[in-house]
Amino acid sequence: MKTPLIYSFTLVSFATMAEQSAIILDGKLSEPAWQKAMQYSTFYQVVPATLSVHKNKVEGRVYSDEKGMYIGMINYQPANQRQKQYNLQDGFMQADFNRFVVDYSGDGSGAYLFAVTLGGGIQDAVLTPQLATDYDWDGAWQSAFYESEDFWSIETFIPWHAVSFRHKQDENGYSQVGVSLQLYDLAKNYIYGSQKQTTGNSDFYIEMPKVQVKIPQSQQRAFVPYASYSNNFAANDGEANLGFDFVYKPNHHQKLSVAVNPDFGQVDSDEVVLNYSAVETLRTDKRPFFTQDISVFSIPSERNTKLIHTRRIGAGSDDQSKLITPIDVAARFVHQGENLQLAGFAVAEDNLASNAGKDFYAGRINYTEQTAQQNWQTGVLATKTKRPWLDRDAFSYAWDSQYQSDTWSGQIALMYTDVTEENNSEQGSGVSFNAKYEFSINTSLSANYFRLDERFDNNDLGYSERNNWRASEIKISHAINTKNDWFNRVLQQASFNYHTDDNGLKLTNNPHYLVNLNLENGGQFETVINYYAGAWHDNLGYGTDAVYLDDNWTTRFMYISPYTGMFSWAASYQNDQEGLHGRADQYAIDLTLMPHSNWRVVFNNYFRTGDGWLVANQQNMITEYDRDYYANYIKISGLIMNNLEFSSTFQWASLKAKSKDVYRVFEGDLISQNSDTSFDDSRFNLQLKLRYKMGAYSDMFLVYGRGGNEFIERDLTQNRFATLENSWQQPDQEFVTFKVRYLF
């Protein structure tokens, strides 16, 4: 047998973590304290959900002391059946890994998800009461892993002060904390869990195993100053910034956060997207102030509708003089009682010379009740956005409630908006409802109803795909677990939906059928069939009147290779009817190369070509295009040395659209126009980033960025690479940013 090797990766470390502890994080689980820990010895196969019992596949242990909670797992996988790989924080985990969910309150009011790969990669996220996962949250915790010939193991440490939670104590001072453990076996795409439920089951919180712990009462303070300097070569200027964040926790269930001149600039660029639809691209937010305790403000709403979309804060100024508006101050307070949660935040942007900054406010009250068989919550959310430059005040309100049992789950939200601009006031309303019944671990039936009236407007602080919309859907999901030489699970999903505007005008309905095969070699094959019933399209953009489109079909096939080895790939093909009389073909191929366990190269390509792309150019003027759309994404990432990460991301999107027919929309009819609206749109973005991790919220970043775009009307003769070369040589942005922050 080879001599065992120890690999350890420290995500973050507080100064208090360096104090003497009964457990030293080296991944071995060799300290005597682990023998006193709660033992998890029985695991169930939950994907595919055969629920077969395994007592020699995984072991889990949970231990706690006055500093925090320690979770260890031992995975009995032979060396030739493992995949070892590092990933950047919250990146795709292409390795065997352990995942665990911790519900500190023990009542399903929310939880935190953590994952550690064989190789040192990590993920963390917030799990909302609705069992939705938000990976924008980044926590302060440590992990290490150990590898031998017959098994590999991980140890993690989560300080009590790393998260906010409430806990109920019995007469002896003990609290019940929910802890669920999993092993993801990459070679087979199998998941083994310490409970029979996954986060896809409504009774996940209810059935979560509980650990009895003593959580000490203590106060914590954190002071995180930052300094940054950015030199913009395109504008030939530089900018330096100083600011700080201060956090005070009088106890575990109360937290005050204050940020003065906070660094709300991001060191990660957004994805390059050429979006010509009337639906705004929904962006995530990794800014630290907005990722902490954000689940307290979440409400259950369908169709991505949010009353709080934090990317609105610090966005472009109302006078359009700033693409990013500086923030003067931000504050948030959260109180989590035994049954009652209270939370609020306020953010004030810089007023600028024209008084074009905005102010944002939000308040939340939530009540939770849990028994052994069910979980019930209800609450109220209110927001206000003040926009003096527009003489506009926007309010939004919501009442929401949710219920979970071993077979039923349901969520409802009633929403209301009130917007006043220049003495004109407009009110709108909305409702979101969904219910789900689980016949078994493999079969479920769900239904949802969603409505926003035509005056509903939450876009000052929130997000919605559109208003003036009614949508209802019934969806059934059924998995068949089998065992043969080809596949081990067949997952089938079918949905039936009906859409109208708020006045009853029939919009596009798209019932679909999906089949996913989990292959025995670890790969996957999937096919999807969509039918789009003939209906009116009233959201083409620019306020264009509705246009009627005939029935059409879409068929998509996708194959994902096994994730093991140095190379993996995925490919898909889609064929569909589009526009008035056109067809389109869509191709995608993703390639991943892992030349070393610390390095990963991703090369993704997407190409769509068709002759029926329909888009509005101005109000009641639409064009059907012959168009070719190509998108390319290349990312290289890995560890240069311990705690020093490097990533390089290049994104390029190119759209060539030749006008085939131009129409004026008049009373539902299309009147042909003699005009040419052809165009060529090309955009790229490059980012090179070094990150040195010194500890919890303590990092140094050095980032180089370059980006540009070129838009050409009516001339499509220039090839794609020549257009890219032109925009590369004359970039719209080119900068270097240095940033350092440190936790005291």
C-alpha positions in Angstrom: 0.0 0.0 0.0 1.2 3.5 -0.8 2.0 5.9 2.0 -1.1 8.0 2.5 -0.8 11.6 1.5 -2.5 14.5 3.2 -4.0 17.4 1.2 -5.5 20.3 3.0 -7.2 23.4 1.7 -8.2 26.3 3.9 -11.0 28.4 2.5 -11.0 31.0 5.3 -9.7 31.4 8.8 -10.7 33.8 11.6 -8.1 34.8 14.1 -10.2 32.9 16.7 -9.8 29.8 14.6 -6.1 29.6 15.3 -6.8 29.1 19.1 -6.2 25.6 20.6 -8.9 23.2 19.5 -9.7 19.6 20.2 -9.6 19.0 16.5 -6.9 20.0 14.0 -8.2 20.2 10.4 -6.0 17.8 8.4 -8.8 15.6 7.0 -7.8 12.5 9.0 -10.5 12.4 11.7 -7.9 11.0 14.0 -8.4 13.1 17.2 -10.0 11.5 20.2 -12.8 14.1 20.1 -14.2 12.4 16.9 -14.9 9.4 19.0 -17.3 11.5 21.1 -19.1 12.8 18.0 -22.5 11.8 16.7 -22.0 9.0 14.2 -23.8 8.6 10.9 -23.3 5.0 9.7 -26.4 4.3 7.6 -26.7 6.0 4.2 -29.4 5.6 1.5 -29.0 5.8 -2.3 -31.1 8.9 -3.1 -30.0 9.3 -6.7 -31.2 7.2 -8.4 -33.7 7.0 -5.6 -33.7 3.2 -4.9 -33.3 4.0 -1.2 -31.0 1.0 -0.9 -29.2 0.9 2.5 -25.5 1.2 2.7 -23.5 0.7 5.9 -20.0 0.4 4.4 -20.0 3.2 1.8 -19.8 6.4 3.9 -19.3 7.4 7.5 -20.3 10.8 8.9 -19.5 12.4 12.2 -20.6 15.7 13.8 -18.9 17.3 16.8 -19.3 20.7 18.4 -17.6 22.8 21.0 -17.6 26.4 22.2 -16.1 27.6 18.9 -18.3 25.9 16.4 -19.4 22.8 14.6 -17.1 20.2 13.1 -18.3 17.8 10.4 -16.2 14.9 9.1 -16.9 12.2 6.5 -15.0 9.1 5.5 -15.7 7.8 2.0 -14.7 4.2 1.2 -13.9 4.5 -2.5 -10.9 2.6 -4.0 -8.3 4.9 -5.5 -9.0 3.7 -9.1 -12.7 4.7 -8.7 -12.3 8.3 -7.6 -12.0 11.6 -9.4 -9.9 14.2 -7.7 -10.2 17.9 -8.9 -9.9 21.4 -7.5 -12.4 24.1 -8.4 -12.7 27.8 -7.7 -15.2 28.8 -5.0 -18.8 27.9 -6.1 -17.5 26.6 -9.4 -18.7 23.4 -11.0 -17.5 20.4 -8.9 -16.1 17.8 -11.3 -14.9 15.5 -8.6 -16.2 13.2 -5.9 -17.5 15.4 -3.1 -19.2 15.5 0.2 -22.2 17.9 0.6 -23.9 18.7 3.9 -26.8 20.9 4.9 -27.0 22.5 8.3 -30.3 23.9 9.7 -29.1 25.7 12.8 -32.6 26.6 13.9 -33.8 23.0 13.4 -37.2 24.2 12.2 -36.9 24.6 8.4 -36.8 28.4 8.5 -33.6 28.2 6.4 -30.3 26.4 6.2 -26.8 26.6 4.8 -25.3 24.2 2.3 -21.5 23.3 2.2 -19.6 21.0 -0.1 -16.0 19.9 -0.3 -14.4 17.9 -3.2 -11.7 15.3 -3.2 -9.1 17.9 -4.4 -10.1 20.9 -2.2 -12.7 22.6 -4.2 -15.6 24.1 -2.3 -19.1 25.4 -2.6 -21.4 27.1 -0.1 -24.9 28.4 -0.4 -28.1 29.5 1.4 -31.0 27.1 1.4 -34.2 29.1 1.7 -37.4 28.0 3.4 -38.8 27.2 0.0 -35.8 24.8 -0.6 -34.3 27.1 -3.3 -30.5 27.4 -3.4 -28.7 30.7 -3.5 -25.0 30.2 -4.3 -24.3 34.0 -4.1 -23.7 33.6 -0.4 -20.1 33.1 0.7 -19.4 31.9 4.3 -16.4 31.9 6.6 -15.5 28.2 7.2 -12.5 25.8 6.9 -12.0 22.5 5.3 -9.3 19.9 4.7 -9.2 16.5 2.9 -7.1 13.4 3.3 -6.5 10.6 0.8 -5.3 7.0 1.2 -5.4 3.9 -1.0 -8.7 2.6 0.4 -10.6 5.8 1.3 -10.6 9.5 1.4 -12.0 11.8 4.0 -12.8 15.4 4.8 -13.0 17.6 7.9 -14.8 21.0 8.1 -15.1 23.6 10.7 -18.0 26.1 10.8 -17.7 28.7 13.6 -20.9 29.7 15.4 -20.4 33.3 14.4 -20.0 32.5 10.7 -23.8 32.4 10.2 -26.9 34.0 11.7 -29.5 31.8 13.2 -31.9 31.4 16.1 -31.9 28.3 18.3 -34.3 26.9 20.9 -32.7 25.5 24.1 -34.2 22.9 26.4 -34.0 23.1 30.2 -30.4 21.7 30.0 -29.2 24.3 27.5 -29.1 21.9 24.5 -30.4 22.9 21.0 -31.5 20.6 18.1 -29.5 21.4 14.9 -30.5 19.6 11.7 -27.5 18.1 9.8 -27.9 16.1 6.5 -24.8 14.5 4.9 -24.2 13.3 1.3 -21.6 11.6 -0.9 -21.6 12.3 -4.6 -20.1 9.4 -6.5 -19.0 11.0 -9.7 -18.2 7.8 -11.6 -21.9 6.7 -11.5 -23.7 9.9 -10.8 -25.0 8.3 -7.6 -25.7 10.2 -4.5 -25.8 8.6 -1.0 -27.5 10.5 1.8 -27.9 10.2 5.5 -31.7 10.7 5.0 -34.0 9.4 2.4 -35.0 12.9 1.2 -33.1 15.4 -1.0 -33.8 19.1 -1.3 -36.1 18.2 -4.1 -38.5 16.7 -1.6 -41.0 18.8 0.4 -40.3 17.0 3.7 -36.5 17.5 3.5 -36.5 19.8 6.5 -39.0 17.8 8.5 -37.0 14.5 8.1 -33.6 16.0 8.6 -31.6 14.2 11.3 -31.0 16.3 14.4 -27.9 16.7 16.4 -28.0 17.8 20.1 -25.5 20.6 20.7 -24.7 23.3 23.2 -24.3 26.7 21.5 -22.6 29.3 23.7 -23.9 32.8 24.0 -21.3 35.3 22.9 -20.9 38.6 21.2 -18.9 39.1 18.0 -17.6 42.1 16.2 -16.0 42.3 12.7 -14.3 45.2 11.0 -13.4 44.8 7.4 -11.7 47.8 5.8 -10.8 47.8 2.1 -8.6 49.8 -0.3 -8.8 49.6 -4.1 -7.2 51.3 -7.0 -8.4 51.0 -10.6 -6.7 52.5 -13.7 -8.9 52.8 -16.7 -6.7 52.9 -19.8 -9.6 53.5 -22.2 -10.6 56.7 -20.3 -7.1 57.5 -19.3 -7.9 58.0 -15.6 -7.5 56.3 -12.3 -9.7 56.0 -9.2 -8.8 55.1 -5.6 -11.4 54.1 -3.0 -11.4 53.4 0.8 -14.2 52.1 2.9 -15.2 49.5 5.5 -17.8 47.1 6.7 -18.7 46.7 10.3 -20.7 43.8 11.8 -21.9 43.5 15.3 -23.7 40.4 16.7 -24.9 40.8 20.3 -25.8 37.1 20.0 -26.4 34.4 17.4 -29.9 35.5 16.4 -29.2 39.2 16.1 -26.9 41.0 13.6 -26.2 44.6 12.7 -24.3 45.3 9.5 -23.1 48.7 8.5 -21.1 49.6 5.4 -19.6 53.1 4.8 -18.5 53.9 1.2 -18.6 50.1 0.6 -16.8 48.5 -2.2 -19.7 47.5 -4.3 -17.6 47.0 -7.4 -17.2 43.4 -8.5 -14.0 41.7 -9.4 -15.9 39.2 -11.6 -17.4 40.2 -14.9 -20.9 39.4 -16.0 -21.5 36.9 -18.7 -21.6 38.4 -22.2 -25.2 38.1 -23.5 -26.7 39.5 -26.7 -30.3 39.9 -25.5 -32.7 41.4 -28.1 -35.8 40.2 -26.3 -38.1 42.3 -24.2 -37.2 40.3 -21.1 -34.4 41.7 -19.1 -31.4 39.3 -18.4 -31.5 38.3 -14.7 -28.1 38.7 -13.1 -26.8 37.3 -9.9 -25.1 39.3 -7.2 -21.8 38.4 -5.4 -21.4 41.6 -3.5 -20.8 40.7 0.1 -23.3 43.1 1.8 -26.1 41.7 -0.3 -25.3 38.0 0.0 -25.5 37.9 3.8 -28.9 37.1 5.5 -30.6 37.8 2.1 -32.8 34.6 2.5 -34.7 36.4 5.3 -36.1 38.7 2.7 -37.1 36.0 0.2 -40.7 35.4 -0.8 -42.0 32.4 -2.8 -43.0 33.7 -6.3 -43.1 32.0 -9.6 -41.5 33.1 -12.9 -38.4 34.6 -11.3 -40.4 37.5 -9.8 -38.6 39.3 -7.0 -39.6 42.3 -4.9 -35.9 42.7 -4.0 -33.3 42.3 -6.8 -30.2 43.7 -5.3 -28.5 44.4 -8.6 -30.8 47.4 -8.9 -28.8 49.0 -6.0 -25.7 50.8 -7.2 -26.7 50.4 -10.8 -26.8 53.2 -13.4 -27.8 56.7 -12.1 -31.2 58.1 -13.2 -29.5 60.9 -15.1 -27.5 58.3 -17.0 -24.2 59.9 -16.1 -23.0 56.9 -14.2 -23.1 53.2 -15.2 -22.3 52.3 -11.6 -23.6 54.7 -8.9 -21.4 55.0 -5.8 -22.9 54.0 -2.4 -22.6 56.3 0.6 -23.8 54.0 3.3 -25.7 50.8 3.8 -27.2 49.2 6.9 -29.0 46.0 7.8 -30.4 44.5 10.9 -31.7 40.9 11.4 -33.4 39.5 14.5 -34.4 35.8 14.5 -36.5 34.9 17.5 -37.8 31.4 18.3 -40.8 31.9 16.1 -40.6 35.5 14.8 -38.1 37.0 12.4 -37.6 40.7 11.9 -35.3 42.3 9.3 -34.7 45.5 7.5 -32.1 47.3 5.4 -31.5 50.8 4.1 -29.0 51.9 1.3 -28.3 55.4 0.2 -26.5 56.0 -3.1 -24.4 59.1 -3.8 -26.7 62.0 -4.7 -24.3 63.1 -7.4 -24.3 66.7 -8.7 -27.8 66.3 -10.3 -29.5 64.6 -7.3 -29.7 61.4 -9.4 -28.8 58.9 -6.7 -31.5 56.6 -5.2 -32.4 55.5 -1.7 -33.7 51.9 -1.0 -35.5 50.6 2.1 -36.9 47.1 3.0 -38.6 45.6 6.0 -39.6 42.0 6.7 -41.6 40.2 9.4 -41.9 36.4 9.3 -43.5 33.9 11.7 -42.6 30.2 11.7 -44.1 27.2 13.4 -42.9 23.6 13.1 -44.1 20.3 14.5 -42.8 16.8 13.9 -45.0 16.4 10.9 -45.3 19.8 9.3 -43.8 23.2 8.8 -45.7 26.4 8.4 -44.5 30.0 7.8 -46.1 33.3 7.0 -44.8 36.9 6.7 -45.0 40.4 5.2 -42.4 42.2 3.1 -42.4 46.0 2.3 -40.0 48.0 0.2 -39.5 51.6 -0.8 -37.4 53.2 -3.5 -36.9 56.9 -3.6 -35.7 58.5 -6.9 -35.6 62.3 -6.5 -34.2 63.0 -10.0 -37.3 61.4 -11.5 -39.6 62.7 -8.8 -40.6 59.0 -8.3 -41.4 57.0 -5.2 -42.0 53.3 -5.6 -43.5 51.0 -2.9 -44.0 47.3 -3.0 -45.7 45.0 -0.5 -46.2 41.2 -0.2 -47.9 38.8 2.1 -46.6 35.2 1.8 -47.1 31.9 3.4 -45.9 28.4 2.9 -46.7 24.9 4.2 -44.7 21.7 4.2 -45.6 18.1 5.3 -44.3 14.7 4.4 -46.4 14.6 1.2 -47.7 18.2 0.6 -46.0 21.5 0.1 -47.5 24.8 -0.9 -46.5 28.5 -1.2 -48.6 31.6 -1.8 -47.7 35.3 -2.2 -50.0 38.2 -2.7 -48.1 41.3 -4.1 -49.0 44.9 -4.5 -47.1 47.9 -6.0 -47.7 51.6 -5.6 -45.7 54.0 -7.8 -46.0 57.8 -7.8 -44.1 59.9 -10.4 -44.7 63.6 -10.9 -47.9 63.5 -8.9 -49.3 60.6 -11.0 -50.0 57.4 -9.0 -50.5 53.9 -10.2 -51.2 50.7 -8.3 -50.8 47.1 -9.4 -51.3 43.7 -7.9 -50.1 40.1 -8.4 -50.5 36.6 -7.0 -48.3 33.6 -7.1 -49.4 30.1 -5.9 -47.9 26.7 -6.2 -48.7 23.3 -4.7 -46.9 19.9 -4.8 -48.0 16.4 -3.8 -45.4 13.6 -3.6 -46.9 10.2 -4.2 -43.5 8.6 -3.5 -39.9 9.5 -3.5 -39.9 9.1 -7.3 -43.3 10.5 -8.3 -44.7 14.0 -7.8 -47.5 16.2 -9.1 -47.3 20.0 -8.9 -49.4 22.9 -10.0 -48.9 26.6 -10.1 -50.9 29.8 -10.9 -49.3 33.2 -11.5 -50.8 36.6 -12.3 -49.6 40.1 -12.6 -52.0 42.8 -13.7 -50.9 45.4 -16.3 -50.2 48.1 -13.7 -47.9 45.9 -11.6 -44.5 47.6 -11.5 -41.7 46.3 -9.2 -38.7 47.2 -11.3 -37.4 50.0 -9.1 -36.0 47.4 -6.6 -37.4 44.1 -7.9 -37.4 42.0 -11.0 -40.2 40.6 -13.2 -40.1 39.1 -16.7 -43.2 41.1 -17.6 -46.5 42.3 -16.3 -50.0 41.9 -17.8 -49.7 38.1 -17.5 -51.6 35.1 -16.3 -49.9 31.7 -16.3 -51.0 28.3 -15.0 -49.2 25.0 -15.1 -49.6 21.3 -14.1 -46.4 19.2 -14.0 -45.9 15.5 -13.3 -42.5 13.9 -12.6 -41.8 10.2 -12.4 -38.5 8.3 -12.2 -38.1 4.6 -12.9 -35.0 3.1 -11.3 -33.7 0.0 -13.1 -30.5 -2.0 -13.6 -29.2 -3.0 -16.9 -26.1 -2.6 -19.1 -27.2 0.7 -20.5 -28.9 2.9 -17.9 -30.0 2.8 -14.2 -32.7 5.5 -14.1 -35.3 6.9 -16.5 -36.7 10.3 -15.4 -39.8 11.5 -17.2 -41.4 14.9 -16.8 -44.5 16.3 -18.5 -46.0 19.8 -18.1 -49.2 21.4 -19.5 -49.6 25.2 -19.2 -51.9 28.0 -20.3 -50.9 31.6 -20.7 -53.0 34.8 -21.4 -52.6 38.5 -20.8 -54.6 40.0 -18.0 -57.5 40.7 -20.4 -57.7 37.1 -21.6 -55.8 37.4 -24.8 -54.3 33.9 -25.5 -50.5 33.8 -25.4 -48.1 31.1 -26.3 -48.6 27.8 -24.4 -45.7 25.3 -24.5 -46.5 21.9 -23.0 -43.4 19.8 -23.0 -42.2 16.2 -22.4 -38.7 15.4 -21.1 -36.9 12.1 -20.8 -33.5 11.8 -19.0 -31.5 8.6 -18.9 -28.8 8.2 -16.3 -26.4 5.9 -18.1 -24.5 3.1 -16.4 -21.2 4.5 -17.5 -21.8 7.8 -15.6 -23.0 9.7 -18.6 -26.5 11.2 -19.3 -28.8 11.4 -22.3 -31.8 13.7 -22.5 -34.4 14.6 -25.0 -37.1 17.3 -24.8 -40.1 17.9 -27.0 -42.0 21.2 -26.8 -45.2 22.1 -28.6 -46.0 25.8 -28.9 -49.7 26.3 -29.7 -50.7 29.0 -32.1 -51.2 32.2 -30.1 -50.6 35.9 -29.9 -47.1 37.3 -29.1 -47.5 40.6 -27.2 -44.0 41.0 -25.8 -41.8 41.5 -28.9 -40.5 44.8 -27.5 -40.9 48.6 -27.9 -44.6 48.3 -26.9 -45.4 46.6 -30.2 -49.0 45.4 -30.7 -49.6 41.6 -30.4 -48.7 39.4 -33.5 -50.3 36.0 -34.1 -47.9 33.1 -34.8 -48.9 29.6 -35.8 -48.2 26.3 -34.0 -44.6 25.1 -33.9 -42.5 22.3 -32.4 -39.1 22.2 -30.8 -37.0 19.0 -30.3 -33.8 18.9 -28.4 -31.2 16.1 -27.8 -28.3 16.3 -25.4 -25.5 13.9 -24.3 -23.2 14.4 -21.3 -20.2 12.2 -21.2 -18.9 10.6 -17.9 -17.3 13.3 -15.7 -14.3 11.1 -14.8 -10.9 11.1 -16.4 -8.8 14.0 -17.8 -11.4 15.0 -20.4 -15.2 15.3 -20.5 -17.6 16.7 -23.0 -21.3 17.5 -23.6 -23.1 18.2 -26.8 -26.7 19.1 -27.8 -28.7 19.7 -30.9 -32.1 21.5 -31.2 -34.4 22.0 -34.2 -37.4 24.2 -34.0 -39.8 26.4 -36.0 -39.4 30.1 -35.3 -41.0 33.3 -36.4 -43.6 33.4 -39.1 -42.4 30.7 -41.5 -38.8 30.0 -40.5 -36.8 27.1 -39.0 -33.7 27.1 -36.8 -30.9 24.7 -35.9 -29.0 25.1 -32.6 -25.7 23.3 -31.7 -23.8 23.4 -28.5 -20.6 21.6 -27.4 -18.8 21.9 -24.1 -15.3 20.6 -23.6 -13.5 20.3 -20.3 -9.8 19.4 -20.0 -8.2 18.6 -16.6 -4.5 18.3 -17.2 -3.8 18.4 -13.4 -5.9 17.9 -10.3 -5.4 21.7 -9.6 -6.2 23.0 -13.1 -9.1 23.0 -15.4 -9.7 24.3 -18.9 -13.3 24.8 -20.1 -14.1 25.5 -23.8 -17.8 26.1 -24.6 -19.3 26.8 -28.0 -22.9 27.7 -29.0 -24.2 28.3 -32.5 -27.7 29.0 -33.7 -28.7 29.6 -37.3 -32.2 30.1 -38.7 -34.3 32.1 -41.1 -37.3 33.2 -38.9 -36.0 35.2 -36.0 -38.7 37.8 -35.2 -37.8 40.9 -33.2 -39.1 44.5 -32.9 -36.9 47.3 -34.1 -39.2 50.1 -32.9 -42.8 50.4 -31.9 -45.1 48.4 -34.3 -42.1 47.7 -36.6 -40.9 44.1 -36.6 -38.3 42.2 -38.8 -37.9 38.6 -39.6 -34.2 37.8 -39.9 -31.9 35.2 -41.4 -29.4 35.2 -38.5 -26.4 33.3 -37.3 -25.5 33.6 -33.6 -22.2 32.3 -32.2 -21.1 32.4 -28.6 -17.7 31.2 -27.2 -16.5 30.9 -23.6 -13.0 29.8 -22.6 -12.0 29.6 -18.9 -8.7 28.5 -17.4 -8.6 28.2 -13.6 -6.5 26.7 -10.9 -4.0 27.0 -8.1 -0.6 28.5 -8.7 0.3 27.7 -5.1 -1.5 27.3 -1.8 -4.0 30.1 -1.4 -3.1 31.7 -4.7 -5.7 31.3 -7.4 -5.6 32.2 -11.1 -8.4 32.4 -13.5 -8.7 33.6 -17.1 -12.0 34.1 -18.7 -12.7 35.0 -22.4 -16.2 35.5 -23.7 -17.2 36.4 -27.2 -20.6 36.7 -28.8 -21.3 37.5 -32.4 -24.7 38.0 -34.1 -25.2 38.5 -37.8 -28.8 39.3 -38.7 -29.9 39.9 -42.3 -33.4 41.3 -42.7 -35.6 39.0 -44.7 -39.0 40.8 -44.3 -39.9 44.0 -42.5 -43.5 44.6 -41.3 -45.5 47.3 -39.8 -48.0 46.0 -37.3 -51.5 47.5 -37.7 -54.5 46.2 -35.9 -53.1 42.6 -35.8 -52.2 42.7 -39.5 -48.6 42.7 -40.9 -48.0 45.2 -43.7 -44.8 44.6 -45.6 -42.2 47.5 -45.7 -39.4 48.1 -48.1 -36.5 48.6 -45.8 -33.3 47.0 -44.6 -32.7 46.6 -40.9 -29.7 44.2 -41.1 -27.0 44.4 -38.5 -23.8 42.9 -37.2 -23.3 42.9 -33.4 -20.1 41.6 -31.8 -19.0 41.8 -28.2 -16.2 40.4 -26.1 -14.8 40.4 -22.6 -11.5 39.2 -21.2 -10.6 39.0 -17.5 -7.4 37.8 -15.9 -7.6 37.5 -12.1 -5.2 36.7 -9.3 -6.6 36.1 -5.9 -4.5 35.6 -2.8 -6.6 34.3 0.2 -5.3 35.5 3.6 -8.4 34.4 5.6 -12.0 35.1 6.2 -13.0 38.1 4.1 -9.3 38.8 3.8 -8.0 38.8 0.2 -5.8 40.5 -2.3 -7.0 40.8 -5.9 -5.2 41.8 -9.1 -7.5 42.0 -12.1 -6.9 42.9 -15.7 -10.0 43.5 -17.8 -10.6 44.3 -21.5 -13.8 44.5 -23.4 -15.4 45.9 -26.5 -18.2 45.8 -29.0 -18.8 46.7 -32.6 -22.2 47.3 -34.1 -22.5 47.6 -37.8 -25.8 48.4 -39.6 -26.7 46.9 -43.0 -23.2 45.7 -43.8 -22.7 42.0 -43.2 -19.6 41.5 -45.4 -17.0 41.6 -42.6 -16.2 38.2 -41.2 -16.6 37.5 -37.5 -12.9 37.3 -36.7 -12.2 40.6 -38.4 -15.0 42.2 -36.3 -13.5 40.7 -33.2 -10.0 42.0 -34.2 -11.4 45.6 -34.6 -13.0 45.7 -31.2 -10.0 44.1 -29.6 -7.7 46.8 -31.0 -10.1 49.6 -30.0 -11.6 48.4 -26.7 -14.4 50.2 -24.9 -12.9 49.3 -21.6 -9.4 48.3 -20.5 -8.4 48.5 -16.8 -6.3 47.1 -14.1 -7.7 46.9 -10.5 -5.9 46.1 -7.3 -8.0 45.5 -4.2 -7.2 44.4 -0.7 -9.5 43.7 2.2 -8.8 42.4 5.7 -10.9 41.2 8.6 -10.0 42.5 12.0 
